[in-house]
Amino acid sequence: RWLNLPLPPDSMPATTQAAPAGKPGPWSADFVPLGESIREWTQLVSVQGLPRIAGSGQARALLEGMQAARARACDVPAGPVVTLQPGDRTEGETLKTVLVCPQVPGTNYAELAVVKAIEGPDYLYVVQRAWRLPAAKADAVVTDSRGPRAAAEAFLAQVHLCNPAVDRSASSPGSPKHPTSTPERIAPFRESSGGPRPVLAGPLPLARQPSPRGCGLRSGT
């Protein structure tokens, strides 16, 4: 499978982590707006690929763990994990959760992230769209973040797995293009394999039905 990841305009790679070529394992990549860095960002897109574990429930356990870690760090209740697509005999679950931290410890800002987890045949894909906002009480942060949350939801609705053996459609009209990492070329991260950035380490990271449309796969790929 390839991961369709239509990055926002002007996104630039901030970090990537991968194991030596030929060695299977987890990988990750972070993207921030042009001119920002992994330490100083206002918006963040983070994508991770984690090898699948036999059985079911891997995605739910990961997202519930992120919620629990955020609850401890930010002194707020853990939020729900929502099922977007139930698993079946051929595909795993697709889940979503929203993380809100009214004030990241040791800073003067809040963080909001919407996280989507997709259980593929070989990897668990975790994609996060995050924003930093002025610190405030939890209710105020939720109210002030309605715009960013809507943008994150719209972005993640386009993130899905593509099957290169079946999907040969061109990118959907209007899909953002990136000069160094276009949506259809996120696959090399998976092929090279690598080590992920630990979730909720350092700055609080925040993660529809699969469709053949918008997979950005061209004939011969």
C-alpha positions, 0 to 999 in steps of 0.5 A, a space after each residue: 500500500 501507498 499512503 496518500 498524503 496531500 501536504 499543505 502548500 509551502 510544507 517543508 520536511 523538518 525531520 525524517 527517521 529511517 533505518 538502514 536500507 533493506 532493514 524493515 522497521 518503523 519510520 517517520 517524517 515531520 513537515 512544517 510551514 516554510 521558515 519554521 523548524 521542528 522546535 519552533 512551529 505553528 503548524 505540524 504534519 507528522 506521519 509514522 509507519 509502525 510495523 503491524 502487530 498480529 491480531 486486532 486493536 493496535 491502532 486503538 491501543 496507540 491512540 488511547 495511549 496518546 490520550 492517556 499520556 496527554 491527560 497526565 501531561 496536561 491535567 485534562 480528561 482523556 478524550 474519545 477514540 472514534 472509529 471511522 472504518 471498522 476492520 474486516 478480514 482484509 483491512 484493519 481499522 481506521 480510527 481518529 482522536 483529538 488531542 487538546 492541551 490547554 498549556 504545554 508544560 513549561 511553555 506559554 502555548 496550547 496545542 491541538 492535534 487531530 490524529 488518524 490511525 490506519 491499519 494497513 496490511 503491513 504497517 500502522 500509519 499514524 498521521 497527525 495535523 497539529 497547531 500551537 495556540 495561545 495558552 488558555 483554559 481548556 474550554 477557551 482553547 477548544 472554542 478558539 481552535 474550531 478553525 484549525 480543527 476543521 482544517 485538520 479534519 478536512 486534511 485527514 479526510 484525504 489521507 488514505 491508503 492506495 493499492 498500487 495494483 488497483 488504483 491508477 488514477 491521477 491526483 485529484 484536481 486541486 491537491 496541493 503539490 510539494 516540491 520535494 515530497 508529493 503525496 504519491 511519493 510518501 511511499 519511499 519512507 516505507 520502503 527505506 524503513 526507519 525509526 519513529 519519533 516517540 509519540 508525545 516526546 518533546 513538544 506534544 505531537 498531536 495523528 473515510 473510507 479508502 478510495 481509489 480517487 486522489 491516490 496520485 498513482 500513475 501508470 507504470 508506478 
